[in-house]
Amino acid sequence: MEGGAYGAGKAGGAFDPYTLMRQPHTILRVVSWVFSIVVFGSIVNEGYLNNSEEEEEFCIYNRNSNACSYGVTVGVLAFLTCLLYLALDVYFPQISSVKDRKKAVLSDIGVSAFWAFLWFVGFCFLANQWQVSKSKDNPLNEGTDAARAAIAFSFFSIFTWAGQAVLAFQRYQIGADSALFSQDYMDPSQDSSMPYAPYVEPTSTGPDPAGMGGTYQQPANAFDTEPQGYQSQGY
């Protein structure tokens, strides 16, 4: 992983897609994006059934459950979240503020951990409802492969999102321990609160014969028209 502020170098560099795609957290985002497509795509295409007696469709996992709705909702939102953070990965090296980078990495940790939890709940929910589903509701076993695929990729998504959280935490540690960047840096020329020493006129009254850059002060007038302390003498 690259050094620098939270896993990226200084801002202003040219965009390098090859370097971006080699980063582990970017690879995991792409994998998680594909997994989310498999989950909600499988449920949308083959997760709803209807029989000849009823016109209303029902969920393949359990006709009276919300397992299909949960799987589609989590899959679509995870799909959008992956796109959002992929865009953030592209823009991240251009963020010049270290504090903004810190916020982005912290949000990555929280969001990734949250989605790992949601996928864990989704896997348990789908697997449980699949076990209690009745064979008479689907005598032709339609969509069973799609249902199992959604369960399997929900399980895989737990680890891809947890991996993103771990990598984001490592990026946070890199930024916190890095000595190359300072969050409290201030340009001395912009610091108006810094007191300046008052100007003191040099005491030297003669010219600078050596040309050492001293301040020259004109000597007193040797031809003063009014002599200081002169007394007339009597003859």
C-alpha positions as CSV (number, residue, x, y, z in Angstrom):
1,M,0.0,0.0,0.0
2,E,1.3,3.5,-0.9
3,G,2.7,5.7,1.8
4,G,1.6,9.2,2.5
5,A,-1.5,10.7,4.1
6,Y,-3.9,7.9,4.7
7,G,-2.6,5.7,1.9
8,A,-2.2,8.2,-0.8
9,G,0.6,10.6,-1.8
10,K,0.5,14.4,-2.0
11,A,-2.4,16.0,-3.8
12,G,-2.1,17.2,-7.3
13,G,-0.6,14.2,-9.0
14,A,-1.8,12.8,-12.3
15,F,-4.6,10.2,-12.2
16,D,-3.2,6.7,-12.7
17,P,-6.0,4.1,-13.3
18,Y,-3.5,1.2,-13.2
19,T,-2.3,2.2,-9.7
20,L,-5.9,2.6,-8.6
21,M,-6.9,-0.8,-9.8
22,R,-3.9,-2.5,-8.0
23,Q,-5.0,-1.2,-4.6
24,P,-6.5,-4.0,-2.4
25,H,-9.4,-1.9,-1.2
26,T,-10.4,-1.0,-4.8
27,I,-10.3,-4.7,-5.8
28,L,-12.5,-5.6,-2.9
29,R,-15.0,-2.9,-3.8
30,V,-15.3,-4.2,-7.3
31,V,-15.8,-7.7,-6.0
32,S,-18.4,-6.6,-3.6
33,W,-20.1,-4.7,-6.4
34,V,-20.3,-7.8,-8.5
35,F,-21.6,-9.9,-5.5
36,S,-24.4,-7.3,-4.9
37,I,-25.5,-7.6,-8.5
38,V,-25.6,-11.4,-8.2
39,V,-27.7,-11.2,-5.1
40,F,-30.4,-8.8,-6.1
41,G,-30.3,-9.9,-9.7
42,S,-31.0,-13.6,-8.8
43,I,-33.9,-12.6,-6.5
44,V,-35.5,-10.2,-9.0
45,N,-35.3,-12.6,-11.9
46,E,-36.2,-15.9,-10.2
47,G,-37.0,-15.2,-6.6
48,Y,-40.7,-14.6,-7.0
49,L,-43.1,-17.4,-8.0
50,N,-46.7,-17.9,-8.7
51,N,-48.8,-21.0,-9.1
52,S,-51.8,-21.8,-11.3
53,E,-54.2,-21.3,-8.4
54,E,-53.1,-17.9,-7.4
55,E,-52.2,-14.9,-9.5
56,E,-50.2,-13.1,-6.8
57,E,-46.5,-13.8,-6.7
58,F,-44.8,-14.9,-3.5
59,C,-41.2,-15.2,-2.4
60,I,-39.3,-18.4,-3.2
61,Y,-37.7,-18.5,0.2
62,N,-40.9,-18.5,2.2
63,R,-44.2,-17.2,0.8
64,N,-45.1,-15.4,4.0
65,S,-41.7,-13.8,4.6
66,N,-39.9,-10.6,3.5
67,A,-36.7,-12.4,2.6
68,C,-36.9,-11.5,-1.0
69,S,-37.5,-7.8,-0.2
70,Y,-34.6,-7.7,2.2
71,G,-32.3,-9.3,-0.3
72,V,-33.2,-7.0,-3.1
73,T,-33.0,-3.9,-0.9
74,V,-29.6,-4.7,0.6
75,G,-28.2,-5.8,-2.8
76,V,-29.3,-2.6,-4.5
77,L,-28.1,-0.3,-1.7
78,A,-24.7,-2.2,-1.5
79,F,-24.4,-1.8,-5.3
80,L,-24.9,2.0,-5.0
81,T,-22.5,2.2,-2.0
82,C,-19.8,0.5,-3.9
83,L,-20.1,2.9,-6.8
84,L,-20.0,5.8,-4.3
85,Y,-16.8,4.7,-2.7
86,L,-15.2,3.7,-6.0
87,A,-15.7,7.3,-7.0
88,L,-14.2,8.4,-3.7
89,D,-11.2,6.2,-4.4
90,V,-10.7,8.0,-7.7
91,Y,-11.0,11.4,-6.1
92,F,-9.1,10.6,-2.9
93,P,-5.6,11.4,-4.1
94,Q,-6.8,14.9,-5.1
95,I,-7.9,15.8,-1.6
96,S,-5.4,18.2,-0.3
97,S,-6.7,18.5,3.3
98,V,-5.4,15.9,5.6
99,K,-8.5,16.3,7.8
100,D,-10.8,15.7,4.9
101,R,-8.8,12.5,4.1
102,K,-9.2,11.4,7.7
103,K,-13.0,11.9,7.5
104,A,-13.2,9.9,4.3
105,V,-11.2,7.0,5.7
106,L,-13.2,7.0,9.0
107,S,-16.4,6.9,7.0
108,D,-15.0,4.0,4.9
109,I,-14.4,2.1,8.2
110,G,-17.9,2.7,9.5
111,V,-19.8,2.0,6.3
112,S,-17.8,-1.1,5.4
113,A,-18.3,-2.6,8.9
114,F,-22.0,-1.7,8.8
115,W,-22.5,-3.4,5.4
116,A,-20.6,-6.5,6.7
117,F,-23.2,-6.7,9.5
118,L,-26.1,-6.2,7.1
119,W,-24.8,-9.0,4.8
120,F,-24.4,-11.3,7.9
121,V,-28.0,-10.6,8.8
122,G,-29.1,-11.1,5.2
123,F,-27.3,-14.5,4.9
124,C,-28.9,-15.7,8.2
125,F,-32.3,-14.5,7.1
126,L,-32.2,-16.0,3.6
127,A,-30.7,-19.3,4.8
128,N,-33.3,-19.7,7.5
129,Q,-36.3,-18.9,5.3
130,W,-34.9,-21.2,2.6
131,Q,-34.8,-24.1,5.2
132,V,-38.4,-23.5,6.3
133,S,-39.8,-23.1,2.8
134,K,-42.4,-25.7,1.8
135,S,-41.8,-27.9,-1.2
136,K,-45.5,-27.8,-2.1
137,D,-45.2,-24.1,-2.9
138,N,-42.6,-24.8,-5.6
139,P,-43.3,-28.4,-6.9
140,L,-41.2,-27.8,-10.0
141,N,-38.2,-26.4,-8.1
142,E,-38.2,-23.3,-10.2
143,G,-35.5,-20.8,-9.3
144,T,-33.7,-23.0,-6.7
145,D,-30.3,-22.3,-8.2
146,A,-30.9,-18.6,-8.1
147,A,-32.0,-18.8,-4.5
148,R,-29.0,-20.7,-3.4
149,A,-26.7,-18.3,-5.4
150,A,-28.2,-15.4,-3.5
151,I,-27.5,-17.1,-0.2
152,A,-24.0,-18.0,-1.1
153,F,-23.0,-14.6,-2.4
154,S,-24.6,-13.0,0.7
155,F,-22.2,-15.1,2.7
156,F,-19.2,-14.1,0.5
157,S,-20.1,-10.4,0.8
158,I,-19.6,-10.6,4.6
159,F,-15.9,-11.1,4.1
160,T,-15.4,-8.6,1.2
161,W,-17.0,-5.8,3.2
162,A,-15.2,-6.8,6.4
163,G,-12.0,-6.8,4.4
164,Q,-12.7,-3.3,3.2
165,A,-13.2,-2.2,6.9
166,V,-9.8,-3.8,7.8
167,L,-8.0,-2.1,4.9
168,A,-9.6,1.2,5.7
169,F,-8.4,0.9,9.3
170,Q,-4.9,0.2,8.1
171,R,-5.0,3.3,5.9
172,Y,-6.2,5.2,9.0
173,Q,-3.2,4.0,11.0
174,I,-0.8,5.0,8.1
175,G,-2.2,8.5,8.2
176,A,-2.2,8.7,12.0
177,D,1.5,7.6,12.2
178,S,2.8,9.5,9.2
179,A,5.3,12.2,9.9
180,L,5.2,13.6,6.3
181,F,2.0,15.5,6.8
182,S,0.9,17.8,9.6
183,Q,-2.7,18.5,10.3
184,D,-1.9,21.7,12.2
185,Y,0.6,23.2,9.8
186,M,0.3,27.0,9.4
187,D,2.2,29.2,7.1
188,P,4.2,31.6,9.3
189,S,3.6,34.4,6.9
190,Q,-0.1,34.0,7.5
191,D,0.1,33.9,11.3
192,S,-1.0,37.4,12.3
193,S,-0.9,36.5,16.0
194,M,2.9,36.1,16.1
195,P,4.4,39.2,17.8
196,Y,7.2,41.0,16.0
197,A,10.2,42.6,17.8
198,P,10.0,46.4,17.8
199,Y,12.6,48.2,15.6
200,V,15.5,49.6,17.5
201,E,17.6,52.3,15.9
202,P,21.3,51.3,15.9
203,T,23.5,53.2,18.3
204,S,26.5,53.4,16.0
205,T,27.1,57.0,14.8
206,G,29.9,56.4,12.4
207,P,29.9,55.1,8.8
208,D,30.3,51.4,8.2
209,P,33.8,51.2,6.8
210,A,33.8,47.5,6.3
211,G,30.5,47.6,4.4
212,M,28.9,45.0,6.7
213,G,25.4,46.3,6.2
214,G,25.1,48.4,9.3
215,T,22.8,51.4,9.4
216,Y,24.6,54.7,8.9
217,Q,23.6,57.6,11.1
218,Q,24.8,61.1,10.1
219,P,27.2,62.5,12.7
220,A,26.5,65.6,14.6
221,N,27.3,68.9,12.9
222,A,30.9,69.8,13.7
223,F,30.4,73.4,12.8
224,D,27.7,74.4,15.2
225,T,27.0,78.1,15.0
226,E,26.3,78.2,18.7
227,P,29.3,76.7,20.5
228,Q,28.3,74.6,23.5
229,G,29.6,75.9,26.9
230,Y,31.9,78.7,25.5
231,Q,32.8,81.5,27.9
232,S,34.5,84.8,26.9
233,Q,37.7,85.7,28.6
234,G,38.5,89.2,29.9
235,Y,41.6,91.0,28.9
